[in-house]
Amino acid sequence: MARILLVEDDPQVGELVKRFLEKEGMETLWVRSGDEALVRVWEGRRPDLVVLDRGLPDREGLEVLKELRLFDPLLPVLLLTGRVDEASRVEGLLEGADDYLGKPFSLKELLARIKALLRRAGKEGRRRFGPLELDLEAHQAFLDGEPLKLSPTEMNLLLTLVQAPGRVYTREELLDRVWGPDFPGSERVVDAYIRLLRRKLKDDPQAPRFIETVVGLGYRFLGE
């Protein structure tokens, strides 16, 4: 049974969506604020997907999205919002949302989008890239079937890169997403951790299987 975290402050919308998803066989936890959503993710069981409203009473939905991404870069997030202009959609997707649905919306379309994201994430929360496999719930990586001993920072860096295979992440972006916007260190720490990660992945930077250096820009993950 898929576990859905619904973050919606409108009681009518929240109750309607919760009942609908539960009727469709999904375990649905409904919260009404960004802070409560973050607490649920940090301290409770990892949901399989988050349905996140942008207009929350305590903080902007994109701020919540950024903190979710720091904690779990691959957690599927579907944004709900009344802002349907192109600039708002692009902004949400660039901040890390996996999909975007404008209000008012059809419950059937919401369900279809949720199911599509769950299929993409994998039924058991696993993703495979050739000999590399990631268990998202256990926060564990395997290479050729053997578990990798990655530090929390190394794992978060890897999860950030695999979130969008082929996409180039600048050092500044990786520093912000993995270490947080208030990290006092320089971008050199990104290069140092990339070297550590490559060593554990047995990845040759001259002929990379997983992490490629894009000169003058940053790094990208090769896969899918």
C-alpha atoms as a printed R data frame, in Angstrom:
    type eleno elety resid chain resno       x      y       z
1   ATOM     1    CA   MET     A     1   0.000  0.000   0.000
2   ATOM     2    CA   ALA     A     2   1.436  3.369  -1.043
3   ATOM     3    CA   ARG     A     3   1.941  5.926   1.748
4   ATOM     4    CA   ILE     A     4   0.952  9.463   0.759
5   ATOM     5    CA   LEU     A     5   1.683 12.607   2.775
6   ATOM     6    CA   LEU     A     6  -0.896 15.265   1.866
7   ATOM     7    CA   VAL     A     7   0.071 18.833   2.828
8   ATOM     8    CA   GLU     A     8  -3.007 21.027   2.326
9   ATOM     9    CA   ASP     A     9  -4.385 23.785   4.591
10  ATOM    10    CA   ASP     A    10  -7.819 24.038   2.947
11  ATOM    11    CA   PRO     A    11 -10.062 21.710   5.027
12  ATOM    12    CA   GLN     A    12 -12.487 21.007   2.194
13  ATOM    13    CA   VAL     A    13  -9.781 20.143  -0.325
14  ATOM    14    CA   GLY     A    14  -7.776 18.178   2.240
15  ATOM    15    CA   GLU     A    15 -10.700 16.064   3.394
16  ATOM    16    CA   LEU     A    16 -11.867 15.428  -0.169
17  ATOM    17    CA   VAL     A    17  -8.438 14.335  -1.409
18  ATOM    18    CA   LYS     A    18  -7.759 12.214   1.693
19  ATOM    19    CA   ARG     A    19 -11.023 10.293   1.380
20  ATOM    20    CA   PHE     A    20 -10.548  9.816  -2.356
21  ATOM    21    CA   LEU     A    21  -6.992  8.471  -2.053
22  ATOM    22    CA   GLU     A    22  -7.933  6.154   0.817
23  ATOM    23    CA   LYS     A    23 -10.816  4.841  -1.254
24  ATOM    24    CA   GLU     A    24  -8.242  4.081  -3.953
25  ATOM    25    CA   GLY     A    25  -6.264  1.994  -1.471
26  ATOM    26    CA   MET     A    26  -3.590  4.534  -0.480
27  ATOM    27    CA   GLU     A    27  -2.583  5.158   3.118
28  ATOM    28    CA   THR     A    28  -2.969  8.938   3.383
29  ATOM    29    CA   LEU     A    29  -1.709 11.203   6.157
30  ATOM    30    CA   TRP     A    30  -3.117 14.735   5.933
31  ATOM    31    CA   VAL     A    31  -1.350 17.695   7.570
32  ATOM    32    CA   ARG     A    32  -2.148 21.401   7.257
33  ATOM    33    CA   SER     A    33   1.204 23.163   7.601
34  ATOM    34    CA   GLY     A    34   4.712 22.992   6.224
35  ATOM    35    CA   ASP     A    35   6.297 22.574   9.641
36  ATOM    36    CA   GLU     A    36   4.102 19.588  10.468
37  ATOM    37    CA   ALA     A    37   4.908 18.021   7.108
38  ATOM    38    CA   LEU     A    38   8.651 18.300   7.739
39  ATOM    39    CA   VAL     A    39   8.317 16.819  11.215
40  ATOM    40    CA   ARG     A    40   6.331 13.888   9.810
41  ATOM    41    CA   VAL     A    41   8.993 13.183   7.183
42  ATOM    42    CA   TRP     A    42  11.944 13.586   9.566
43  ATOM    43    CA   GLU     A    43  10.536 11.663  12.504
44  ATOM    44    CA   GLY     A    44   8.022  9.258  11.013
45  ATOM    45    CA   ARG     A    45   8.004  6.621   8.296
46  ATOM    46    CA   ARG     A    46   9.179  7.844   4.926
47  ATOM    47    CA   PRO     A    47   6.160  8.455   2.689
48  ATOM    48    CA   ASP     A    48   6.209  7.104  -0.835
49  ATOM    49    CA   LEU     A    49   5.061 10.459  -2.196
50  ATOM    50    CA   VAL     A    50   4.208 13.980  -0.994
51  ATOM    51    CA   VAL     A    51   1.312 16.024  -2.372
52  ATOM    52    CA   LEU     A    52   2.296 19.576  -1.431
53  ATOM    53    CA   ASP     A    53   0.220 22.751  -1.627
54  ATOM    54    CA   ARG     A    54   2.221 25.904  -2.419
55  ATOM    55    CA   GLY     A    55   0.013 28.257  -0.429
56  ATOM    56    CA   LEU     A    56   0.509 27.155   3.191
57  ATOM    57    CA   PRO     A    57  -0.241 29.301   6.256
58  ATOM    58    CA   ASP     A    58   3.170 29.056   7.927
59  ATOM    59    CA   ARG     A    59   5.607 29.025   5.009
60  ATOM    60    CA   GLU     A    60   5.708 29.001   1.217
61  ATOM    61    CA   GLY     A    61   5.408 25.555  -0.302
62  ATOM    62    CA   LEU     A    62   8.656 25.917  -2.265
63  ATOM    63    CA   GLU     A    63  10.507 26.532   0.999
64  ATOM    64    CA   VAL     A    64   9.111 23.246   2.313
65  ATOM    65    CA   LEU     A    65  10.116 21.563  -0.946
66  ATOM    66    CA   LYS     A    66  13.717 22.762  -0.573
67  ATOM    67    CA   GLU     A    67  13.951 21.302   2.942
68  ATOM    68    CA   LEU     A    68  12.418 18.018   1.789
69  ATOM    69    CA   ARG     A    69  15.022 17.830  -0.967
70  ATOM    70    CA   LEU     A    70  17.853 18.383   1.537
71  ATOM    71    CA   PHE     A    71  16.540 15.492   3.608
72  ATOM    72    CA   ASP     A    72  15.561 13.138   0.779
73  ATOM    73    CA   PRO     A    73  16.485 14.186  -2.773
74  ATOM    74    CA   LEU     A    74  14.495 11.358  -4.406
75  ATOM    75    CA   LEU     A    75  11.228 11.616  -2.475
76  ATOM    76    CA   PRO     A    76   8.545 12.164  -5.161
77  ATOM    77    CA   VAL     A    77   6.766 15.520  -4.690
78  ATOM    78    CA   LEU     A    78   3.663 16.672  -6.548
79  ATOM    79    CA   LEU     A    79   2.890 20.390  -6.196
80  ATOM    80    CA   LEU     A    80  -0.701 21.607  -5.955
81  ATOM    81    CA   THR     A    81  -1.278 25.288  -6.554
82  ATOM    82    CA   GLY     A    82  -3.604 27.950  -7.828
83  ATOM    83    CA   ARG     A    83  -0.667 29.541  -9.663
84  ATOM    84    CA   VAL     A    84  -0.955 28.071 -13.130
85  ATOM    85    CA   ASP     A    85   1.148 30.534 -15.138
86  ATOM    86    CA   GLU     A    86   4.196 29.185 -16.938
87  ATOM    87    CA   ALA     A    87   6.705 31.051 -14.761
88  ATOM    88    CA   SER     A    88   5.265 29.489 -11.575
89  ATOM    89    CA   ARG     A    89   5.273 25.996 -13.098
90  ATOM    90    CA   VAL     A    90   8.875 26.348 -14.229
91  ATOM    91    CA   GLU     A    91   9.902 27.730 -10.835
92  ATOM    92    CA   GLY     A    92   8.333 24.776  -9.031
93  ATOM    93    CA   LEU     A    93   9.952 22.214 -11.307
94  ATOM    94    CA   LEU     A    94  13.374 23.868 -11.073
95  ATOM    95    CA   GLU     A    95  13.156 23.788  -7.277
96  ATOM    96    CA   GLY     A    96  12.797 20.015  -7.430
97  ATOM    97    CA   ALA     A    97   9.095 19.199  -7.824
98  ATOM    98    CA   ASP     A    98   8.471 16.037  -9.830
99  ATOM    99    CA   ASP     A    99   5.099 17.190 -11.141
100 ATOM   100    CA   TYR     A   100   2.776 20.179 -10.954
101 ATOM   101    CA   LEU     A   101  -1.037 20.281 -10.860
102 ATOM   102    CA   GLY     A   102  -3.037 23.503 -10.908
103 ATOM   103    CA   LYS     A   103  -6.184 24.167  -8.891
104 ATOM   104    CA   PRO     A   104  -8.985 23.436  -9.410
105 ATOM   105    CA   PHE     A   105  -8.096 19.896 -10.441
106 ATOM   106    CA   SER     A   106  -9.762 16.600 -11.232
107 ATOM   107    CA   LEU     A   107  -9.355 13.893  -8.600
108 ATOM   108    CA   LYS     A   108  -8.912 11.337 -11.378
109 ATOM   109    CA   GLU     A   109  -6.088 13.368 -12.895
110 ATOM   110    CA   LEU     A   110  -4.473 13.725  -9.467
111 ATOM   111    CA   LEU     A   111  -4.648  9.955  -9.012
112 ATOM   112    CA   ALA     A   112  -3.173  9.326 -12.458
113 ATOM   113    CA   ARG     A   113  -0.251 11.659 -11.758
114 ATOM   114    CA   ILE     A   114   0.384 10.077  -8.346
115 ATOM   115    CA   LYS     A   115   0.400  6.586  -9.854
116 ATOM   116    CA   ALA     A   116   2.783  7.709 -12.605
117 ATOM   117    CA   LEU     A   117   5.225  9.152 -10.060
118 ATOM   118    CA   LEU     A   118   5.018  6.023  -7.916
119 ATOM   119    CA   ARG     A   119   5.752  3.839 -10.944
120 ATOM   120    CA   ARG     A   120   8.732  6.028 -11.804
121 ATOM   121    CA   ALA     A   121  10.074  5.752  -8.241
122 ATOM   122    CA   GLY     A   122   9.618  1.979  -8.230
123 ATOM   123    CA   LYS     A   123   7.179 -0.117  -6.220
124 ATOM   124    CA   GLU     A   124   9.703 -0.948  -3.534
125 ATOM   125    CA   GLY     A   125  11.435  2.402  -3.408
126 ATOM   126    CA   ARG     A   126  14.440  1.140  -5.380
127 ATOM   127    CA   ARG     A   127  16.208  2.560  -8.413
128 ATOM   128    CA   ARG     A   128  18.790  0.774 -10.529
129 ATOM   129    CA   PHE     A   129  21.464  2.226 -12.785
130 ATOM   130    CA   GLY     A   130  23.315 -0.730 -14.270
131 ATOM   131    CA   PRO     A   131  25.389 -2.278 -11.458
132 ATOM   132    CA   LEU     A   132  24.361  0.490  -9.029
133 ATOM   133    CA   GLU     A   133  21.150  0.057  -7.019
134 ATOM   134    CA   LEU     A   134  19.648  2.498  -4.518
135 ATOM   135    CA   ASP     A   135  17.254  1.513  -1.740
136 ATOM   136    CA   LEU     A   136  15.482  4.785  -0.993
137 ATOM   137    CA   GLU     A   137  13.744  3.661   2.181
138 ATOM   138    CA   ALA     A   138  16.847  2.148   3.744
139 ATOM   139    CA   HIS     A   139  19.062  4.994   2.458
140 ATOM   140    CA   GLN     A   140  21.483  2.361   1.175
141 ATOM   141    CA   ALA     A   141  23.425  1.934  -2.051
142 ATOM   142    CA   PHE     A   142  24.652 -1.325  -3.597
143 ATOM   143    CA   LEU     A   143  27.303 -1.860  -6.265
144 ATOM   144    CA   ASP     A   144  27.230 -5.232  -8.023
145 ATOM   145    CA   GLY     A   145  24.971 -6.445  -5.219
146 ATOM   146    CA   GLU     A   146  27.395 -5.453  -2.452
147 ATOM   147    CA   PRO     A   147  26.438 -2.690   0.031
148 ATOM   148    CA   LEU     A   148  28.486  0.498  -0.196
149 ATOM   149    CA   LYS     A   149  29.729  2.142   2.992
150 ATOM   150    CA   LEU     A   150  28.703  5.723   2.282
151 ATOM   151    CA   SER     A   151  28.591  8.527   4.816
152 ATOM   152    CA   PRO     A   152  25.266 10.427   5.113
153 ATOM   153    CA   THR     A   153  26.774 13.305   3.117
154 ATOM   154    CA   GLU     A   154  28.072 10.994   0.393
155 ATOM   155    CA   MET     A   155  24.672  9.307   0.164
156 ATOM   156    CA   ASN     A   156  22.817 12.625  -0.071
157 ATOM   157    CA   LEU     A   157  25.226 13.826  -2.751
158 ATOM   158    CA   LEU     A   158  24.637 10.645  -4.756
159 ATOM   159    CA   LEU     A   159  20.868 10.880  -4.316
160 ATOM   160    CA   THR     A   160  20.909 14.481  -5.492
161 ATOM   161    CA   LEU     A   161  22.845 13.629  -8.640
162 ATOM   162    CA   VAL     A   162  20.632 10.649  -9.558
163 ATOM   163    CA   GLN     A   163  17.478 12.709  -9.093
164 ATOM   164    CA   ALA     A   164  17.865 13.942 -12.676
165 ATOM   165    CA   PRO     A   165  20.272 11.778 -14.737
166 ATOM   166    CA   GLY     A   166  21.910 13.807 -17.487
167 ATOM   167    CA   ARG     A   167  21.246 17.142 -15.775
168 ATOM   168    CA   VAL     A   168  24.315 19.223 -14.983
169 ATOM   169    CA   TYR     A   169  24.466 20.384 -11.362
170 ATOM   170    CA   THR     A   170  26.789 23.288 -10.636
171 ATOM   171    CA   ARG     A   171  28.983 23.160  -7.557
172 ATOM   172    CA   GLU     A   172  26.917 25.968  -6.067
173 ATOM   173    CA   GLU     A   173  23.696 23.988  -6.553
174 ATOM   174    CA   LEU     A   174  25.174 20.864  -4.990
175 ATOM   175    CA   LEU     A   175  26.538 22.843  -2.057
176 ATOM   176    CA   ASP     A   176  23.098 24.364  -1.464
177 ATOM   177    CA   ARG     A   177  21.161 21.101  -1.836
178 ATOM   178    CA   VAL     A   178  23.474 18.765   0.088
179 ATOM   179    CA   TRP     A   179  25.095 20.988   2.707
180 ATOM   180    CA   GLY     A   180  22.370 23.660   2.958
181 ATOM   181    CA   PRO     A   181  22.338 27.381   2.121
182 ATOM   182    CA   ASP     A   182  23.993 28.362   5.419
183 ATOM   183    CA   PHE     A   183  27.045 26.101   5.030
184 ATOM   184    CA   PRO     A   184  30.133 28.269   5.627
185 ATOM   185    CA   GLY     A   185  32.540 26.207   3.502
186 ATOM   186    CA   SER     A   186  33.611 26.746  -0.098
187 ATOM   187    CA   GLU     A   187  32.621 24.887  -3.248
188 ATOM   188    CA   ARG     A   188  35.865 22.886  -2.983
189 ATOM   189    CA   VAL     A   189  34.112 20.607  -0.505
190 ATOM   190    CA   VAL     A   190  31.911 19.428  -3.405
191 ATOM   191    CA   ASP     A   191  34.978 18.383  -5.415
192 ATOM   192    CA   ALA     A   192  36.416 16.572  -2.392
193 ATOM   193    CA   TYR     A   193  33.239 14.558  -1.824
194 ATOM   194    CA   ILE     A   194  32.896 13.779  -5.528
195 ATOM   195    CA   ARG     A   195  36.383 12.238  -5.370
196 ATOM   196    CA   LEU     A   196  35.388 10.176  -2.310
197 ATOM   197    CA   LEU     A   197  32.181  9.046  -3.997
198 ATOM   198    CA   ARG     A   198  33.963  8.086  -7.210
199 ATOM   199    CA   ARG     A   199  36.456  6.027  -5.260
200 ATOM   200    CA   LYS     A   200  33.702  4.027  -3.569
201 ATOM   201    CA   LEU     A   201  31.785  3.644  -6.832
202 ATOM   202    CA   LYS     A   202  35.005  2.470  -8.551
203 ATOM   203    CA   ASP     A   203  34.315  5.185 -11.089
204 ATOM   204    CA   ASP     A   204  37.168  6.333 -13.336
205 ATOM   205    CA   PRO     A   205  36.847 10.105 -13.942
206 ATOM   206    CA   GLN     A   206  38.556  9.652 -17.329
207 ATOM   207    CA   ALA     A   207  35.965  7.061 -18.427
208 ATOM   208    CA   PRO     A   208  33.057  7.526 -16.003
209 ATOM   209    CA   ARG     A   209  30.220  5.032 -15.630
210 ATOM   210    CA   PHE     A   210  28.302  7.158 -13.133
211 ATOM   211    CA   ILE     A   211  29.583 10.684 -12.431
212 ATOM   212    CA   GLU     A   212  30.873 12.884 -15.230
213 ATOM   213    CA   THR     A   213  32.714 16.179 -14.805
214 ATOM   214    CA   VAL     A   214  31.403 18.917 -17.088
215 ATOM   215    CA   VAL     A   215  34.334 21.287 -17.384
216 ATOM   216    CA   GLY     A   216  33.513 24.815 -16.328
217 ATOM   217    CA   LEU     A   217  30.043 23.843 -15.130
218 ATOM   218    CA   GLY     A   218  29.877 21.046 -12.566
219 ATOM   219    CA   TYR     A   219  28.835 17.386 -12.469
220 ATOM   220    CA   ARG     A   220  26.152 15.136 -13.884
221 ATOM   221    CA   PHE     A   221  25.048 11.573 -13.304
222 ATOM   222    CA   LEU     A   222  25.097  9.174 -16.245
223 ATOM   223    CA   GLY     A   223  22.283  6.671 -16.303
224 ATOM   224    CA   GLU     A   224  18.771  5.737 -17.434
